[in-house]
Structure formats: structure tokens, C-alpha cells
Amino acid sequence: MRNAWRVAAFDVAPPLAAVAALVYIGVALAWPLWWVATCSVLCVLIVQGVVVNVVLARRDGVTLGTDDDGPGLRLAVVAVATAAVVAGVAVGYFRWTVPDGALHDDSTEVVGIATSIAEASATFTPQNPTASIDRAAAMMSADSAEALKSQFATVAEQLTSRGVSAQASTISAGVEAIGPGAASVAVILRGTQNAPGKPPENAILALRVQLTKHDGRWLVDDLSPIHSR
């Protein structure tokens, strides 16, 4: 029973764990050519070691795991297998877990920015006609902010003269596309417009918000309506 345990622990588990770790690293790295070559060589060496161990077991009746005179060699085999597993875990963490976490954080951030700027762009009060557009401009790149302010100036003057106010709230928002430095978010709003002497007018607005990352900060480059086809 003792020998069976040692065979499983030192003769079977380490080579299997090492090969599995090498293959896992290859999957995580998407099998670049250099790793295909490296993994192939290392796997051949592992298989050769297993074959030698089997031959010695048939000839001498002992294996690496059951040889009482080879504790140092057993320790080295376990250390190498452990190093391979640790390397596999590290590669998987930095190739998958870290980017997935960053993508999730970026998605949450761009949706929050998009909803805020969409609501600000569709909100207006005659008492402070530039308040909402100033909030929107603060979330935009410099050129886009200036363009938005210039476009809004004429509209703000007309709405102020008529005493019209508008308020918008987000119904739904979602990421259409996102990458390391650019993103597109669709936002659906419910807008309510109030004018003196008239009942409130409700409308559903759909906007597309284009964002890019500048020095680690997401900024809006474009805000445009989504037209139904």
C-alpha cells in the first residue's frame, strides 16, 4: 500500500501535472510558435523520463517514487512539476483574469459615463440654460466639448425664449463594442418636455455614445442619435 501511494505521488502525478500545465500555458498564450516548440521539447523530455522510470521498475523492481536511496531526485521532480503548475496559474491569471477584470471595470465605467452625458444632453432648464451642457462637456474631449457647446448655443437660446424645460432619465444602456482604447455605448432615454400652457410631452430617445481612452481616462468623442431603420 505504501509503495502504491508513492508511485501515485511521485511517478504518476508529477509528469501528468507538468504536461497539463504546459498545455494550459499553450492554451492561455494561444499557442505562439515559440511555445509550440518549447512545449514539444519539454513534453518529449517528460515522456522520456517516464519511459526510463518504467524500464528501471521492470529491471530493478523500484521506481523513482519507491527508491529509498533517491529522496533528492524525488524532491527535484516534485519541485519541477510544482514550478510548471505555478507558471501555468500565473500565465492564466495575467492572460485571462486580469484582462477580464479590466474589461468589466471599463464596461461599467463607460456605461456610467454614457448614461450621465446622455441625460445631461437631453436636460434643460431656462433658469440655467448651460448647466447641463457644461456637465456633458466635462466628460468630453476638448474638441468634442467645444463642438457640442457651439451646437447647443442656438438651441438653448430658442428654448430659453420659449420657457421650455426638459428632463431625461435612462431606461436602458449597454455596451455595443469595447476595446482597450475605444468603446461604443447605446443609451435609451425617456425624455419629458414642459412648455408654458402646454401639457408635458414624452418621447423615447436613443443615443449612441462614442468614447476613447485618453491617458487612462475615458472621454466622450461623439454623441449622436440612433436612427431606426
Phi, psi and omega per residue, in radians:
M1 nan -0.722 3.132
R2 -1.096 -0.742 3.132
N3 -1.164 -0.657 3.120
A4 -1.085 -0.709 3.124
W5 -1.134 -0.719 -3.120
R6 -1.224 -0.604 3.061
V7 -1.100 -0.797 -3.137
A8 -1.128 -0.709 -3.046
A9 -1.347 -0.577 -3.024
F10 -2.007 -0.461 -3.087
D11 -1.716 -0.534 -3.060
V12 -1.806 -0.920 -3.022
A13 -1.099 -0.832 -3.091
P14 -1.031 -0.850 3.131
P15 -1.127 -0.671 3.108
L16 -1.111 -0.762 3.138
A17 -1.116 -0.707 -3.133
A18 -1.146 -0.793 3.123
V19 -1.111 -0.762 3.120
A20 -1.062 -0.714 3.125
A21 -1.139 -0.714 3.129
L22 -1.120 -0.739 3.116
V23 -1.158 -0.706 3.119
Y24 -1.064 -0.738 3.094
I25 -1.075 -0.722 3.105
G26 -1.060 -0.742 3.111
V27 -1.117 -0.768 -3.128
A28 -1.108 -0.630 -3.134
L29 -1.515 -0.018 -3.105
A30 1.118 0.572 3.041
W31 0.860 1.124 2.975
P32 -1.162 2.752 -3.037
L33 -1.030 -0.692 -3.102
W34 -1.143 -0.584 3.139
W35 -1.364 -0.550 3.053
V36 -1.006 -0.788 3.137
A37 -1.176 -0.802 -3.120
T38 -1.111 -0.796 -3.123
C39 -1.106 -0.696 -3.139
S40 -1.083 -0.797 -3.137
V41 -1.108 -0.803 -3.114
L42 -1.132 -0.690 3.128
C43 -1.159 -0.665 3.089
V44 -1.094 -0.723 3.111
L45 -1.114 -0.694 3.114
I46 -1.133 -0.775 3.121
V47 -1.096 -0.692 3.102
Q48 -1.092 -0.711 3.094
G49 -1.086 -0.707 3.109
V50 -1.128 -0.741 3.131
V51 -1.088 -0.781 3.114
V52 -1.063 -0.713 3.133
N53 -1.096 -0.715 3.118
V54 -1.155 -0.732 3.134
V55 -1.095 -0.769 3.121
L56 -1.129 -0.635 3.120
A57 -1.126 -0.695 3.128
R58 -1.243 -0.586 -3.072
R59 -1.462 -0.799 -3.016
D60 -1.848 -0.180 3.129
G61 1.375 0.134 3.083
V62 -2.289 2.705 3.076
T63 -2.084 3.140 3.079
L64 -0.976 -0.729 -3.091
G65 -1.315 -0.463 -3.073
T66 -1.784 -0.019 3.141
D67 -1.430 1.946 -3.115
D68 -1.240 -0.234 -3.127
D69 -1.617 0.041 -3.089
G70 -2.167 0.847 3.131
P71 -1.134 -0.617 3.130
G72 -1.126 -0.702 3.119
L73 -1.162 -0.695 3.082
R74 -1.054 -0.775 3.131
L75 -1.066 -0.712 3.140
A76 -1.132 -0.743 3.135
V77 -1.094 -0.794 3.134
V78 -1.128 -0.667 -3.141
A79 -1.131 -0.735 3.137
V80 -1.136 -0.771 3.124
A81 -1.108 -0.711 3.114
T82 -1.121 -0.722 3.108
A83 -1.071 -0.689 3.121
A84 -1.133 -0.736 3.130
V85 -1.140 -0.771 3.117
V86 -1.072 -0.727 3.099
A87 -1.086 -0.713 3.111
G88 -1.098 -0.757 3.117
V89 -1.101 -0.737 -3.129
A90 -1.130 -0.779 3.135
V91 -1.111 -0.768 3.107
G92 -1.084 -0.670 -3.141
Y93 -1.127 -0.829 -3.079
F94 -1.357 -0.413 3.136
R95 -1.561 -0.488 -3.066
W96 -2.069 -0.960 -3.020
T97 -1.141 -0.843 -3.118
V98 -1.113 -0.858 3.102
P99 -1.087 -0.658 3.110
D100 -1.102 -0.720 3.103
G101 -1.128 -0.724 3.121
A102 -1.142 -0.694 3.114
L103 -1.109 -0.740 3.117
H104 -1.094 -0.766 3.136
D105 -1.130 -0.752 3.124
D106 -1.118 -0.711 3.135
S107 -1.085 -0.779 3.109
T108 -1.087 -0.718 -3.099
E109 -1.178 -0.797 -3.084
V110 -1.199 -0.593 3.081
V111 -1.149 -0.725 3.108
G112 -1.097 -0.760 3.114
I113 -1.135 -0.759 -3.100
A114 -1.101 -0.767 3.126
T115 -1.144 -0.684 -3.137
S116 -1.121 -0.800 -3.102
I117 -1.263 -0.582 3.105
A118 -1.140 -0.780 3.104
E119 -1.125 -0.713 3.139
A120 -1.131 -0.676 -3.112
S121 -1.219 -0.368 -3.122
A122 -1.871 0.241 3.128
T123 -1.985 2.383 -3.090
F124 -2.655 2.391 3.041
T125 -2.297 2.279 -3.139
P126 -1.071 -0.516 -3.111
Q127 -1.174 -0.556 3.132
N128 -2.466 1.335 -2.946
P129 -1.145 -0.392 -3.080
T130 -1.768 -0.006 -3.047
A131 -1.074 -0.875 -3.073
S132 -1.201 -0.662 -3.109
I133 -1.257 -0.506 3.048
D134 -1.171 -0.670 3.081
R135 -1.113 -0.720 3.123
A136 -1.147 -0.740 -3.108
A137 -1.116 -0.516 3.138
A138 -1.157 -0.335 3.139
M139 -1.734 0.115 -3.055
M140 -1.975 2.828 2.999
S141 -1.189 2.817 -3.004
A142 -1.020 -0.846 -3.105
D143 -1.122 -0.735 -3.128
S144 -1.178 -0.634 3.130
A145 -1.123 -0.761 3.124
E146 -1.118 -0.715 3.129
A147 -1.118 -0.722 3.139
L148 -1.126 -0.756 -3.131
K149 -1.104 -0.712 -3.139
S150 -1.175 -0.655 3.105
Q151 -1.205 -0.599 -3.049
F152 -1.400 -0.365 -3.037
A153 -1.019 -0.846 -3.116
T154 -1.155 -0.750 3.128
V155 -1.096 -0.724 -3.136
A156 -1.105 -0.689 3.125
E157 -1.110 -0.739 3.135
Q158 -1.155 -0.770 -3.125
L159 -1.166 -0.639 3.126
T160 -1.151 -0.734 -3.131
S161 -1.128 -0.487 3.139
R162 -1.653 -0.072 3.137
G163 1.211 0.492 -3.095
V164 -1.510 2.411 3.014
S165 -2.153 2.695 -3.120
A166 -2.482 2.558 3.124
Q167 -2.424 2.466 -3.129
A168 -2.332 2.558 3.062
S169 -2.385 2.558 -3.073
T170 -1.359 2.293 3.025
I171 -1.610 -0.797 -3.105
S172 -2.740 2.644 3.090
A173 -2.636 2.518 -3.133
G174 -2.741 2.674 -3.141
V175 -1.366 2.183 3.050
E176 -1.469 -0.729 3.131
A177 -2.754 2.574 3.126
I178 -2.664 2.496 3.078
G179 -2.434 -3.018 -3.115
P180 -1.061 -0.540 -3.062
G181 -2.243 0.075 -3.119
A182 -2.611 2.648 -3.129
A183 -2.682 2.694 3.061
S184 -2.292 2.250 -3.085
V185 -2.197 2.330 3.052
A186 -1.734 2.312 -3.111
V187 -2.223 2.276 3.062
I188 -1.913 2.200 -3.057
L189 -2.080 2.671 2.911
R190 -1.856 2.022 -3.104
G191 -1.869 2.463 3.099
T192 -2.204 2.200 -3.139
Q193 -2.010 2.315 -3.132
N194 -2.104 2.287 3.086
A195 -2.267 2.530 -3.128
P196 -0.983 2.267 3.095
G197 1.367 0.117 -3.125
K198 -2.230 2.590 3.072
P199 -1.192 2.698 3.127
P200 -1.054 2.469 3.081
E201 -1.904 2.226 -3.139
N202 -1.872 2.534 3.122
A203 -2.633 2.667 3.053
I204 -1.776 2.183 -3.101
L205 -1.991 2.426 3.085
A206 -2.133 2.143 -3.090
L207 -2.188 2.583 3.032
R208 -1.965 2.215 -3.104
V209 -1.958 2.125 3.105
Q210 -1.770 2.247 -3.114
L211 -2.223 2.631 2.998
T212 -2.338 2.717 -3.128
K213 -1.663 2.171 3.121
H214 -2.071 1.999 3.128
D215 0.914 0.749 3.094
G216 1.433 0.053 -3.119
R217 -2.094 2.291 3.111
W218 -1.368 2.227 3.099
L219 -2.261 2.618 -3.114
V220 -1.467 2.276 3.088
D221 -1.777 -0.500 -3.073
D222 -2.696 2.528 3.105
L223 -2.360 2.018 -3.036
S224 -2.476 2.647 3.098
P225 -1.251 2.612 3.035
I226 -1.701 2.058 -3.083
H227 -1.600 2.303 3.082
S228 -1.305 2.603 -3.128
R229 -1.884 nan nan
